[in-house]
Amino acid sequence: MLPEKLCDDICLLNRSKKVLEGSLRQVKSSFGLNTVALRVVGEIGLLNQSNLISKVEHHSDETEVLLNENADPQELLKQLIASGAVVTKFEMIEPSLHNIFIEKVSEAQ
């Protein structure tokens, strides 16, 4: 089971040093929502051309898009629709504790 399902408060440690602590909600909200899970029918070439996007990962039945800092996810949705794509899923994804930990440890080095 994921820690997100078990914990209200967390403390992340790296090499016996505290990296981050607080309520799970507080920690996750401080990292923002910058990833979108998409399911799109039609051409999605726009994802490789948009200045809103820094990374695209294709999975078996959906695409995960990492937005650039300060990019508006609603603008991405508008661009997709304007390109003629049929969007069947558009979900903002919270960062996982794993991703938060990796980012915090990378900052400290």
PyMOL commands that set and color helices and strands:
alter all, ss='L'
color gray80, all
select helices_A, chain A and resi 3-6+24-30+45-48+73-82+97-108
alter helices_A, ss='H'
color red, helices_A
select strands_A, chain A and resi 9-14+17-23+35-41+53-58+63-67+86-93
alter strands_A, ss='S'
color yellow, strands_A
deselect
rebuild
show_as cartoon
